[in-house]
């Protein structure tokens, strides 16, 4: 409502109007009061965070150490295996020489020629020396006559039927087999009984 008094127009405040100063304050919104952070709580949170990070790092270190120990053990086993069987290739090449010595000794022992018997004695000494050297390095002969056939150690080349013998018994070794420590270098060729 406007009133005219002495040519001056004045506006009287109405209940719906707000003075300008208050309008400005309202536009800015209520003043936010930042909650004060307790410095002790802040340090406690930081400390707990660092403790958690430390525990995680300790777990990573333990895992890495366990991995390293496992790696070392695997490498040690590989190295031991390599050293244990390092001579396998050489021994595999020497085994046919043993076969040749045995054949020569067998043929020479069947001869009646005195000159051959002189050589037979020398062959037997060389053969025994050769076999003892191989035994010193862990080579063992596979001779299982009278025992149950084992396919890990032997190859069945011939099967015969002898009812007086148990089934799967090794009857005869046709060609000797050899092991280096616990590894089969050459399986024995055998004749077995099959009922």
C-alpha positions as MATLAB code, in Angstrom:
seq = 'XXXXXXXXXXXXXXXXXXXXXXXXXXXXXXXXXXXXXXXXXXXXXXXXXXXXXXXXXXXXXXXXXXXXXXXXXXXXXXXXXXXXXXXXXXXXXXXXXXXXXXXXXXXXXXXXXXXXXXXXXXXXXXXXXXXXXXXXXXXXXXXXXXXXXXXXXXXXXXXXXXXXXXXXXXXXXXXXXXXXXXXXXXXXXXXXXXX';
ca = [
       0.000    0.000    0.000;
       1.265    3.334   -0.990;
       0.468    6.487    0.843;
       0.949    9.815   -0.502;
       2.071   12.389    1.909;
       3.530   15.613    0.876;
       4.450   14.425   -2.466;
       6.744   11.853   -1.070;
       5.917    8.360   -1.732;
       7.007    5.892    0.873;
       6.706    2.240    0.897;
       5.787    0.582    4.050;
       7.118   -2.881    4.686;
       4.667   -5.588    4.006;
       4.725   -8.897    5.703;
       5.971  -10.657    2.485;
       8.885   -8.384    1.871;
      12.309   -8.760    3.371;
      14.839   -6.005    3.799;
      17.710   -6.122    1.273;
      20.407   -6.836    3.844;
      18.621   -9.923    4.974;
      18.106  -10.956    1.341;
      21.814  -10.899    0.689;
      22.524  -12.966    3.756;
      19.947  -15.531    2.711;
      21.426  -15.838   -0.775;
      24.762  -16.706    0.721;
      23.159  -19.457    2.696;
      23.707  -20.340    6.264;
      27.300  -20.078    7.298;
      28.944  -23.466    7.490;
      30.856  -24.151   10.577;
      33.617  -26.664    9.952;
      33.729  -29.209   12.663;
      36.950  -28.912   14.439;
      39.116  -32.028   14.077;
      40.677  -33.193   17.227;
      44.461  -33.315   16.595;
      44.801  -36.375   18.829;
      42.151  -38.230   16.809;
      43.836  -37.174   13.582;
      47.190  -38.515   14.778;
      45.536  -41.739   16.003;
      43.946  -42.297   12.584;
      47.249  -41.632   10.868;
      49.016  -44.005   13.239;
      46.454  -46.778   12.629;
      46.769  -46.296    8.871;
      50.545  -46.607    9.083;
      50.244  -49.722   11.254;
      47.950  -51.335    8.687;
      50.357  -50.460    5.861;
      53.260  -51.870    7.898;
      51.400  -55.169    8.419;
      50.675  -55.428    4.685;
      54.330  -54.819    3.858;
      55.438  -57.420    6.419;
      53.085  -59.973    4.802;
      54.521  -59.180    1.356;
      58.052  -59.627    2.679;
      57.158  -62.963    4.288;
      55.569  -64.160    1.041;
      58.644  -63.099   -0.955;
      60.958  -64.847    1.503;
      58.907  -68.048    1.306;
      59.024  -67.890   -2.489;
      62.792  -67.428   -2.382;
      63.232  -70.401   -0.027;
      61.102  -72.585   -2.339;
      63.111  -71.461   -5.364;
      66.390  -72.267   -3.610;
      65.132  -75.717   -2.615;
      64.049  -76.485   -6.201;
      67.396  -75.330   -7.560;
      69.289  -77.375   -4.941;
      67.282  -80.485   -5.877;
      67.956  -79.890   -9.578;
      71.670  -79.408   -8.918;
      71.844  -82.547   -6.782;
      70.033  -84.521   -9.461;
      72.401  -83.218  -12.128;
      75.422  -84.127  -10.035;
      73.983  -87.502   -9.059;
      73.361  -88.555  -12.659;
      76.086  -86.520  -14.384;
      77.902  -89.669  -15.489;
      74.782  -91.357  -16.920;
      75.593  -90.615  -20.569;
      79.143  -91.914  -20.250;
      78.021  -95.050  -18.432;
      75.323  -95.667  -21.049;
      78.082  -95.645  -23.670;
      80.266  -98.027  -21.629;
      77.607 -100.680  -20.975;
      77.943 -102.248  -24.457;
      81.652 -102.731  -23.674;
      80.662 -104.857  -20.695;
      78.444 -106.918  -23.015;
      81.372 -107.363  -25.417;
      83.708 -108.435  -22.604;
      81.156 -110.989  -21.380;
      80.691 -112.400  -24.900;
      84.457 -112.645  -25.442;
      84.984 -114.351  -22.087;
      82.156 -116.797  -22.801;
      83.574 -117.708  -26.231;
      87.145 -117.921  -24.956;
      86.162 -120.223  -22.100;
      84.662 -122.687  -24.618;
      87.894 -122.861  -26.601;
      90.577 -125.518  -26.006;
      93.344 -123.471  -27.621;
      96.094 -122.713  -25.010;
      96.812 -119.344  -26.537;
      93.187 -118.281  -26.174;
      93.222 -119.295  -22.508;
      96.150 -116.869  -21.928;
      94.044 -114.057  -23.358;
      91.050 -115.259  -21.371;
      92.848 -114.602  -18.080;
      93.708 -111.038  -19.191;
      90.150 -110.417  -20.396;
      88.725 -111.634  -17.091;
      91.021 -109.306  -15.125;
      90.113 -106.311  -17.319;
      86.414 -107.190  -17.094;
      86.494 -107.470  -13.299;
      88.403 -104.198  -13.014;
      85.965 -102.471  -15.367;
      82.928 -103.762  -13.460;
      84.390 -102.723  -10.079;
      85.018  -99.187  -11.375;
      81.405  -98.918  -12.559;
      80.160 -100.250   -9.208;
      82.244  -97.608   -7.448;
      80.233  -94.956   -9.325;
      76.892  -96.509   -8.384;
      76.181  -98.794  -11.349;
      74.290 -101.957  -10.407;
      73.356 -104.948  -12.506;
      69.661 -105.830  -12.715;
      69.442 -109.587  -12.217;
      66.071 -110.753  -10.977;
      65.920 -114.395  -12.029;
      63.314 -116.200   -9.925;
      61.560 -112.973   -8.948;
      58.256 -111.553  -10.143;
      58.528 -109.607  -13.400;
      58.753 -105.823  -12.873;
      58.123 -103.738  -16.022;
      59.994 -100.795  -14.485;
      63.209 -102.828  -14.422;
      62.763 -105.376  -17.185;
      61.492 -105.932  -20.701;
      59.751 -109.226  -21.321;
      61.145 -110.436  -24.649;
      59.997 -114.067  -24.493;
      57.161 -115.756  -22.632;
      57.108 -119.491  -21.958;
      54.683 -121.743  -20.187;
      56.160 -123.728  -17.267;
      53.338 -125.058  -15.060;
      55.794 -125.906  -12.269;
      56.807 -122.195  -11.940;
      54.612 -119.352  -10.661;
      53.091 -116.945  -13.176;
      55.073 -113.812  -14.178;
      58.367 -115.166  -12.791;
      61.603 -114.196  -14.553;
      63.048 -117.419  -15.931;
      66.178 -116.121  -17.636;
      68.014 -112.870  -18.345;
      68.666 -112.519  -22.069;
      70.520 -109.213  -21.805;
      71.637 -107.676  -18.520;
      70.067 -104.460  -17.360;
      71.792 -101.737  -15.351;
      70.843  -99.029  -12.870;
      72.771  -95.914  -11.944;
      71.993  -95.414   -8.267;
      68.163  -95.572   -8.374;
      67.620  -94.777  -12.075;
      67.341  -97.512  -14.706;
      69.870  -96.912  -17.499;
      69.006 -100.007  -19.473;
      66.204 -102.411  -18.546;
      67.048 -106.101  -18.511;
      65.695 -108.173  -21.396;
      64.155 -111.268  -19.843;
      62.241 -114.480  -20.473;
      59.193 -114.827  -18.227;
      56.755 -117.556  -17.324;
      53.150 -117.080  -18.403;
      50.546 -119.616  -17.443;
];
